Amino acid sequence: MPSALTVLCLGVLAVATWRVPGSWASVRPGVGAAEPEGEAEVSGCQALHQEHMKKVEPRLLKWERATAEGRTIMNYGNQANKLLNKTLTSFDRAVREKGVSCAEEREALSTALQTQLHSFFLVQRSSIEQALYQNLKKQLLRKMRRKHRELNVKEKLGLLHGAMKEYDSQVGELLPAFVENSERDRAEKRLSELQWGIGDTPEAKEMMQRWKMEKLRQMPMRQSKGISVSLSPGLRLMLRPGGFGNFQLNSRRQVGPIHNPNEISLAVHNDGNVMDVYNKKPKPPFIKFQPTIGVDVSSG
């Protein structure tokens, strides 16, 4: 007959088996606590992505401040290429050491860096274009002022080609290898519109108006070549009171423009008691008007 101790042990064993069904392995320490392999790999790739973005952050912030202030970064194209390639090489090495595959995170890292670096290039390119625009405008106006006339097509195109050559030189040093479009067409269109329309700018209009006024002021002082004839009409008034012609008074005055004056003459002659032989009258008329014409002949 089994003892009381044996019966108690069998009872405890039965209760334990009923409360934890299945094999005994299900209650071994540590089983069920490990992460699935796929989730661990994704978490590791994201950490690598964040780690490498954090490494390049100081350089990106420095370049962002420089471009925001309108400054260009010396040899920016090569520096951007090196930063991108160095970051991706470091990422690939870290992935190999962990033995995981992070293709999506690598692509995201590459895209994020290229986008940021491309934006820095565009800001610097815009600053260069604006500086060349202002410089071309000054050159066009300076040449107009020196020649004292509006520029012809050849002169304008020469200055435009010089500006575009300078654009290619400066932007070429800033262009990273992964940027395909240097925005040259946009810059050429804007600079071309400036050189064709330089005559419509307020500065050019002011100069041309001043030249026109100077030309008008100089016209009366110019002498034409050859023979010129100038006619100056005039008027002569004579008073002939009584007397025998022993008193005469003459006065002349010029009126009208300086280069073609008219003359008015006033005369007093006391011969009113003397017979007018020319008109066959016993006395001359008291008042006599006589128009005159002055003829000026000159050769230049």
SVG drawing of the C-alpha trace seen along z (x, -y; Angstrom):
<svg xmlns="http://www.w3.org/2000/svg" viewBox="-5 -176 44 178">
<polyline fill="none" stroke="black" stroke-width="0.4" points="0.0,0.0 1.6,-3.3 2.7,-5.7 1.2,-9.2 4.4,-10.9 4.2,-9.0 0.6,-10.0 1.4,-13.7 4.2,-13.8 2.0,-12.2 -0.7,-14.9 1.7,-17.8 3.1,-16.3 -0.5,-16.0 -1.3,-19.6 1.9,-20.9 1.2,-18.9 -2.3,-20.3 -1.3,-24.0 1.5,-23.9 0.4,-21.9 2.8,-20.7 6.4,-19.7 8.7,-20.7 10.8,-22.7 8.1,-25.4 9.1,-26.6 12.9,-26.6 14.5,-29.9 15.1,-32.3 12.9,-30.5 10.5,-33.1 12.5,-36.2 14.7,-36.5 13.8,-39.0 12.9,-37.6 15.9,-37.8 14.2,-40.1 13.3,-42.7 16.8,-42.8 18.2,-43.4 15.9,-46.3 16.6,-48.0 20.4,-47.7 20.1,-49.2 18.1,-52.2 20.7,-52.7 23.5,-52.7 21.5,-55.2 21.0,-57.6 24.7,-57.2 26.1,-58.2 23.7,-61.1 24.8,-62.4 28.4,-62.2 28.0,-64.5 25.6,-66.9 28.3,-69.4 29.7,-69.7 26.2,-70.2 25.3,-72.9 28.5,-74.8 27.8,-74.7 24.2,-75.8 25.3,-78.9 27.9,-79.8 25.4,-79.6 22.7,-81.4 25.2,-84.3 25.8,-84.4 29.3,-83.0 30.6,-80.3 32.5,-77.3 35.9,-76.8 36.1,-73.6 32.6,-72.7 32.0,-70.1 35.0,-67.9 34.2,-68.3 30.6,-67.2 31.7,-64.2 34.2,-63.1 31.7,-63.6 29.0,-61.4 31.5,-58.7 33.2,-58.6 29.8,-58.3 28.5,-55.5 31.8,-53.6 31.7,-53.8 28.1,-52.6 28.9,-49.6 31.8,-48.6 29.6,-48.8 26.9,-46.6 29.5,-44.0 30.8,-43.8 27.2,-43.3 26.5,-40.7 23.1,-42.2 21.5,-43.6 20.6,-47.3 19.9,-48.2 16.9,-50.4 18.6,-52.3 21.7,-52.8 19.5,-54.2 17.7,-56.5 21.1,-57.7 22.4,-58.4 19.2,-60.2 19.1,-62.4 22.8,-63.5 22.5,-64.2 19.3,-66.2 21.0,-68.4 24.2,-68.8 22.2,-69.7 20.3,-72.4 23.6,-74.0 24.8,-74.0 21.7,-75.7 22.0,-78.5 25.6,-79.1 24.8,-79.0 22.1,-81.6 24.5,-83.9 27.0,-83.6 24.3,-84.3 23.1,-87.4 26.7,-88.8 27.3,-88.2 24.0,-89.9 25.0,-93.1 28.5,-93.0 27.2,-92.6 24.8,-95.5 27.6,-97.8 29.8,-96.8 27.0,-97.5 26.2,-100.9 29.9,-101.8 30.5,-101.0 27.5,-103.1 28.8,-106.0 32.2,-105.7 31.0,-105.5 28.2,-108.1 25.7,-106.0 23.6,-102.8 25.6,-99.6 25.3,-97.5 24.6,-93.8 28.2,-92.7 29.2,-94.7 26.4,-93.4 27.1,-89.7 30.8,-90.1 30.0,-91.1 27.3,-88.3 29.8,-85.7 32.3,-86.9 29.8,-86.7 28.8,-83.1 32.4,-82.0 32.8,-83.3 29.6,-81.5 31.0,-78.1 34.3,-78.6 32.8,-79.4 29.9,-77.0 32.1,-74.2 34.0,-74.3 30.8,-74.0 29.1,-71.2 29.1,-67.8 29.3,-64.7 25.8,-63.5 24.2,-66.8 23.4,-66.6 22.0,-70.1 24.1,-73.2 21.2,-75.5 23.3,-77.1 20.2,-77.6 18.4,-79.5 21.4,-81.8 22.0,-82.4 18.4,-83.3 18.4,-85.9 21.7,-87.5 20.6,-87.5 17.4,-89.4 19.5,-91.9 21.9,-92.7 19.1,-92.9 17.0,-95.2 19.7,-97.3 18.3,-100.3 15.1,-100.1 16.7,-100.4 16.2,-103.7 20.0,-104.3 20.2,-103.9 17.1,-106.0 18.6,-108.8 21.9,-108.8 20.1,-108.8 17.9,-111.7 20.9,-113.7 22.7,-113.1 19.6,-114.2 19.4,-117.5 23.1,-118.2 22.7,-117.6 19.8,-120.1 21.8,-122.7 24.7,-122.4 22.6,-122.6 22.4,-126.5 26.2,-126.8 27.0,-124.5 28.0,-126.0 27.0,-124.3 29.5,-123.8 29.1,-125.8 27.3,-129.0 24.5,-130.2 22.1,-133.1 20.1,-134.7 17.4,-137.3 16.5,-139.7 13.3,-141.7 13.1,-145.2 11.1,-148.4 12.1,-152.0 10.0,-155.0 10.7,-158.6 9.2,-161.8 9.6,-164.9 8.5,-168.0 8.7,-171.5 12.1,-173.0 14.9,-173.2 16.8,-170.0 19.3,-171.4 18.4,-168.8 18.6,-164.9 18.2,-162.2 18.6,-158.4 18.0,-155.5 18.3,-151.7 17.4,-148.7 17.7,-144.9 15.0,-142.5 14.5,-138.7 17.0,-135.8 20.7,-136.5 21.6,-134.4 19.0,-136.1 18.0,-139.5 15.5,-142.0 16.2,-145.8 13.8,-148.7 15.0,-152.2 13.5,-155.6 14.6,-158.8 13.7,-162.5 14.5,-165.0 13.1,-168.6 12.8,-169.1 9.0,-169.5 9.3,-172.9 11.5,-171.6 9.9,-170.5 9.6,-166.7 11.4,-166.4 11.0,-162.6 7.2,-162.6 6.8,-166.1 4.9,-167.5 5.4,-170.9 6.0,-169.2 7.1,-165.7 4.7,-163.5 5.0,-164.0 5.2,-160.3 6.8,-157.7 7.0,-153.9 9.7,-151.9 10.1,-148.1 13.7,-146.8 15.4,-143.4 18.9,-142.6 20.8,-140.0 23.6,-138.0 25.7,-135.8 28.4,-133.5 30.5,-130.6 31.9,-127.8"/>
</svg>
